[in-house]
Amino acid sequence: MNKEQTAKLKLKQTFPLTIKRLGINGEGVGYFKKQVVFVPGALPGEEVVAEATKVNPKFSEAKIKKIRKKSPYRVQAPCPLFGECGGCQLQHLRYDRQLAEKRDIIKQALERHTKLNLEKLNIKETIGMDDPWRYRNKSQFQLGVKGGKVIAGLYSMNTHHLIDIEDCTVQQPHTIKATTTVKSILQDLHIPIYNEKTRKGIVRTIVTRVGVQTGELQIVLITSKRDLPKKSLIIEEIKKRLPAVKSIIQNVNGQKTSLIFGEESLHLDGEAFIQEMLGDIEFELSARTFFQLNPEQTVKLYNEVKKAAALTGKEKVVDAYCGVGTIGLWLADGAREIRGMDIIKESIQDAKKNAKKHGVTHAQYVTGKAEEWMPKWVKEGWKPDVIVVDPPRTGLDQQLLQTILKVQPEKIVYVSCNPSTLAKDIAILDKKYKVNSIQPVDMFPQTAHVEAVTELTLK
């Protein structure tokens, strides 16, 4: 082996680097002496002078010292906190290029984890937004105290330094206004704010969610203990200053954890849920229920699911990881029967309510895992024709993958929010399933996230 191939980067070493592509977290990816280097903020096609910030045997990380050759798609990020708060990774990339790069991120994942012939694979252009700003219907801002003042925001990238966020260019204005108002109520009433280091104080997080179509607001206060001082005063002030609030909930999380929600929720005032519309379907959302964060793009995403499922009215459909039943209800008019499951009990209660409200009598919802329910149903003689899966970032459970391969429905519609786990799961399903098409959908403009709807049919 020659010297050049063994030469490795040293910490703080500066070196020239050409950026070849975007990584899965939105960072620029280049190669130094055949070793991969990740550079946050660098864009494909750029030539930079980088400084090594972390050196590992398999890869290194670096920061930009200087851009020698700039990408023609580099733009000025409109948010003053861009690069600091870590919420967005791509505000400095022109939006049409974001869409192209997101399709490429899916392609790279398939190249890395599958043996599929990508030349023959139908990976469509990413579906974007007309206006890719102010789309998020929910915010979860951590609380802290700085100079005697209550602050709310997100932790800076890979640190425990809390960035105070007064405004956010990707949040719905209603959620920002609500968070700011609740923050000042806590300040005015001298409510003790939780301190992560000392684990003293009460209020940890403010979660706000707005029904974009209905205008209804929900406020959730995450506290370290059940006992919330001046509770009735807090409720009174929220109602006075924020008339749109329809639901106030307290959630108790006393654990030392990065998870936002604890197990216990207390209903403080108003309804236990807010209403939201997708198309002409209305949904009830309780505090811990998962619901897509970008309703405008969700309609496009679900329409792609409908297209991929291509139901004729005869099919038995399983809606795995069903949440509040959104996808199942979207498909209900074309299915003979729908069965959905989720491990969150409240979601299943909401799904049943939502189905009943819309007169969908051919859907049933159960609490638990798909890999446990499906074999039971097959044993009873009920075999699905189509399985729709919309798993978390970790992808499909190994047991569920094996269950699907055993049950062999004619079609799988896989809704993914993580290209890497999608590709790994496709590699396993490849034994019996053919990928017909992959449709990327941009649910989170300005970030590196990309969703995809993949249609797989039995070989």
DOKOL-161120 format. One record per residue (C-alpha): x, y, z. Coordinates in steps of 0.2 Angstrom, whole numbers. Each point is the difference from the previous one (the first is absolute). Last residue first. Example, Ala and Ser with C-alpha at 12.3 -4.5 7.8 and 13.67 -1.06 7.14 Angstrom:
BEGIN
REC     px     py     pz
REC     68     -5     36
REC     -6    -17      3
This chain:
BEGIN
REC     px     py     pz
REC   -215    -57    -39
REC    -12      7     12
REC     -2     19     -2
REC      9     15      8
REC     -5     18     -1
REC     11     12      9
REC     -6     17      7
REC     14     10      6
REC      4     13     13
REC     15     11      0
REC      9      9     15
REC     15     11     -4
REC     -9     15      6
REC     -5     16     -9
REC    -17     -8     -5
REC     -6    -13     11
REC    -14    -11     -8
REC      9     -1    -17
REC     -7    -15     -9
REC     10    -13     -8
REC     -9    -12    -11
REC      8    -18     -2
REC     -7    -11    -13
REC     -3    -19     -5
REC     12     -8     13
REC     -2    -19     -2
REC     -4    -11     15
REC      5    -17      5
REC     18     -1      5
REC      1     19     -3
REC     -9      2     17
REC     16     -1      9
REC      9     13    -11
REC    -15     11      0
REC      1      0     19
REC     18      6     -1
REC     -4     14    -13
REC    -15      6     11
REC     11      0     15
REC     13     11     -9
REC    -13     11     -9
REC     -8      6     17
REC    -18      7      0
REC     -8    -15     -9
REC    -17     -4     -6
REC      0    -18     -7
REC    -15     -6    -10
REC      1    -19     -1
REC     -9    -10    -13
REC     -6    -18     -3
REC      1     -4     18
REC     13    -13      4
REC     -5     -7     18
REC     17     -7      2
REC     11     14     -7
REC    -11     12      9
REC      2     -9     17
REC     19      0     -3
REC      0     19     -3
REC    -11      2     16
REC     13    -10     10
REC     14     11     -6
REC    -10     15      6
REC     -2     12    -15
REC     10     16     -1
REC      9      9     15
REC     -6     17     -6
REC    -18     -5      5
REC    -11    -11    -11
REC    -13      4    -13
REC     -5    -17     -7
REC    -15     -3    -11
REC     -3    -19     -3
REC    -11     -5    -15
REC     -9    -16     -3
REC     -2     -5     18
REC     -4    -18      6
REC    -14     -3     12
REC     -2    -19      3
REC      1      0     19
REC     18     -6     -2
REC      3     15    -11
REC     -7     11     13
REC     11     -6     14
REC     15      1    -12
REC     -4     18     -3
REC     -3      6     18
REC     17     -4      8
REC     11      7    -15
REC    -12     15     -1
REC      4      5     18
REC    -13      4     13
REC    -16     10      3
REC    -14     -4    -13
REC    -10      9    -13
REC    -15     -6    -11
REC     -5      8    -16
REC    -16     -5    -10
REC    -11     12      9
REC      7     16     -6
REC    -14     12      4
REC     11     15      1
REC     -2      2     19
REC      2    -18      3
REC     17     -1     -9
REC      6     15      9
REC     -6     -7     17
REC      9    -17     -3
REC     16      9     -6
REC      0     11     16
REC     -2    -15     11
REC     14     -9    -10
REC     11     16      2
REC     -3      0     19
REC      6    -18      2
REC     17      3     -9
REC      6    -16     -7
REC     -9      2    -16
REC    -11    -11    -11
REC    -12      1    -15
REC    -12    -11     -9
REC     -9      6    -15
REC    -13     -9    -10
REC     -7      0    -18
REC     11     15     -4
REC     -2     14    -13
REC    -10     12     11
REC     11     -4     15
REC     17      6     -7
REC      1     17      8
REC     -8     -8     16
REC     14    -13      0
REC     13     13     -2
REC     -6     11     14
REC     -4    -13     13
REC      5     10     15
REC     17     -9      0
REC     -1    -15    -13
REC     17     -8      4
REC     -6    -13    -12
REC    -16      3    -11
REC     -5    -17     -6
REC    -11      0    -15
REC    -13    -13     -7
REC     -3      4    -18
REC    -16     -1    -10
REC     -4     18     -2
REC     13      3    -15
REC     15      6     10
REC     14      8    -10
REC     12     -1     16
REC     13     10     -9
REC    -12     14     -5
REC     -8      0     17
REC     18      1      8
REC      4     15    -12
REC    -17      8      6
REC      6     -2     18
REC     17      9     -4
REC     -9     14     -9
REC    -13      3     14
REC     15     -2     13
REC      9     14    -10
REC    -13     13      5
REC     -2     -7     18
REC     19      1      4
REC      3     -7     17
REC     -8    -17     -3
REC    -10     -6     16
REC      6    -10     14
REC    -11      0     15
REC      7      5     16
REC    -11     16      3
REC    -16     -6     -7
REC     -4      3    -19
REC    -18     -2     -6
REC      0     -2    -19
REC    -12      7    -13
REC      0     -7    -18
REC     -4     13    -14
REC     18      2     -6
REC     10     -2     16
REC    -10      9     14
REC      6      3     18
REC    -10      0     16
REC      8      2     18
REC      0    -12     14
REC     -3     -2     19
REC    -12     15     -2
REC      1     15     11
REC     10      0     16
REC     13    -10     10
REC      0    -18     -7
REC     14     -9      9
REC     12    -11    -11
REC     11    -14      8
REC     12    -10    -10
REC     13     13     -2
REC      3     11    -16
REC     15      8     -7
REC     13    -14      0
REC     17      6      3
REC      0     -9     17
REC      3      3     18
REC    -17     -5      5
REC    -13     11      9
REC    -12      1    -15
REC    -17      6      4
REC    -12      7    -14
REC    -11     14      3
REC    -14      4    -13
REC     -9     15     -5
REC    -12     -1    -15
REC    -10     12    -10
REC     13     15     -1
REC     -6     13    -13
REC     -4     12     14
REC     19      2      4
REC      3     14     13
REC    -15     -3     11
REC      0    -19     -2
REC     18     -2      4
REC     -2     12     15
REC    -14    -10      8
REC     10    -16     -3
REC     16      7      8
REC    -11      7     15
REC     -8    -17      3
REC     16     -9      0
REC      9     12     12
REC     13    -13      4
REC      0    -16    -11
REC      0    -16     11
REC      1    -15    -11
REC     19      1     -1
REC     13      3    -14
REC    -12     10    -10
REC     -4      0    -19
REC    -13     13     -4
REC    -11     -4    -14
REC     -9     14    -10
REC    -13     -4    -13
REC     -6     13    -13
REC    -15     -1    -12
REC      2     10    -16
REC    -11    -13     -9
REC     10     -3    -16
REC     17      2      8
REC     -5     -9     16
REC     14      7     11
REC     12     -9     11
REC     10      7     15
REC     12    -10     11
REC      8     10     14
REC     14     -9      9
REC      8     -2     17
REC    -11      8     13
REC      4     -5     18
REC     17      5      7
REC     14    -11      6
REC      9    -13    -10
REC     17      9      4
REC      7     -2    -17
REC    -16      0    -10
REC     -8     15      9
REC    -19      0      0
REC     -8     18      0
REC     -8      5     17
REC    -16     10     -4
REC      3     19      4
REC    -17      5     -5
REC      6     13    -13
REC     13    -12     -7
REC    -12    -15     -2
REC    -12     12     -8
REC     14      7    -11
REC      5    -17     -7
REC    -19     -4     -3
REC     -1     15    -11
REC     16     -4    -10
REC     -6    -18     -2
REC    -17      5     -6
REC      7     13    -12
REC     12    -13     -7
REC    -13    -13     -2
REC    -12     13     -9
REC     14      6    -12
REC      1    -18     -7
REC     18     -6      1
REC     13      0    -14
REC      7     17      2
REC      1     -1     19
REC     -2     15     11
REC      6      5     18
REC     11    -16      1
REC     11      0     16
REC     15    -12     -4
REC      3    -13     14
REC     18     -6      1
REC     -1    -19      3
REC     11     -4    -15
REC     -1    -10    -16
REC     -7     14    -10
REC     -7     14     11
REC    -15     -5     11
REC    -17      6     -4
REC    -10     15      6
REC     -8      8     15
REC      7     13     12
REC     -6      6     17
REC     10     15      5
REC     11      1     16
REC     16      3    -11
REC     -4    -16     -9
REC    -13    -13      6
REC     -5    -15     -9
REC    -15     -8     -9
REC      0    -13    -14
REC    -11      4    -15
REC    -11    -13     -9
REC     -8      8    -15
REC    -15     -6    -10
REC     -9      5    -16
REC     16      1    -10
REC     -2      9    -17
REC      6     18      2
REC     11     -1    -16
REC      1    -11    -16
REC    -13     10    -10
REC     -4    -10    -15
REC      5    -16      9
REC     10    -14     -7
REC     -3    -17     -9
REC     17     -8     -3
REC      2     -7    -17
REC     -3    -18     -2
REC     11    -15      3
REC     -5    -14    -12
REC     14    -12      1
REC      7     -7    -16
REC     17     10      1
REC     -1     -3     19
REC      3    -19     -2
REC     -4     -6     17
REC     14     -8     11
REC     -5      9     15
REC      8      9     15
REC     12     13     -7
REC     -8      3    -17
REC    -17      1      8
REC      6     13     12
REC      8     10    -13
REC    -16      0    -11
REC    -10      7     15
REC     13     14      3
REC     -1      4    -19
REC    -19      3      1
REC      4     12     15
REC     14      8    -10
REC    -13      4    -15
REC    -13      7     12
REC     13     11     10
REC      6      6    -18
REC    -17      7     -3
REC      0      9     17
REC     17      9     -2
REC     12     -6     13
REC      5     11     15
REC    -16     -5     10
REC      6    -18     -1
REC      4     -7     18
REC    -15      6     10
REC     -4     -3     18
REC     19      1      5
REC     -2     16     10
REC     17      8     -5
REC      2     -3    -19
REC    -16     11     -3
REC     -4     11     15
REC     -2     16    -11
REC    -12     -9    -11
REC     -1      6    -18
REC     15    -12     -6
REC      9     10    -14
REC      1    -12    -15
REC     12    -13     -7
REC     -7     -7    -17
REC     15      6    -10
REC     11    -10     12
REC     15     10      6
REC     18     -3     -5
REC     13      4     13
REC    -11     -1     15
REC     10      3     16
REC      3     -7     17
REC    -15    -12     -2
REC     -1    -13     14
REC      6    -18      1
REC     -6    -18      4
REC     10    -15     -3
REC     -5    -18     -6
REC      5    -18      3
REC     15      1     13
REC     -8     15      8
REC      6     18      0
REC    -10     14      6
REC      1     19     -3
REC     11      0    -15
REC      1     17     -8
REC     -6      2    -18
REC      5     11    -15
REC    -14     -1    -12
REC     -4     -5    -18
REC    -19      0     -2
REC     -9    -12    -13
REC    -12     -7     13
REC     -2     12     15
REC      9      3     16
REC    -10      5     16
REC      6    -15     10
REC     15     -8     -7
REC      1    -19      1
REC     17     -8     -6
REC      1    -17     -8
REC     17     -8     -1
REC      8     -3    -17
REC     15     12      3
REC    -13     14      4
REC    -18     -4     -7
REC    -14     12      1
REC    -18      0      7
REC    -10     16      4
REC    -12     -1     15
REC    -18     -2     -2
REC     -3    -14     13
REC      0    -13    -14
REC     15      6     -8
REC      0     12    -14
REC     12     -3    -15
REC     17      2     -8
REC      8     14     10
REC     18      4     -5
REC     12      2     14
REC     16     10      4
REC      8     -4     17
REC      2      8     17
REC      5    -11     14
REC     -9      3     17
REC      0    -18      4
REC     12    -11    -11
REC     -6     -7    -16
REC      7    -17     -6
REC     15     -4    -11
REC     -1    -19     -3
REC     -6      2    -18
REC     13     13     -4
REC     14    -10      7
REC     -3    -14    -13
REC     -7    -17      5
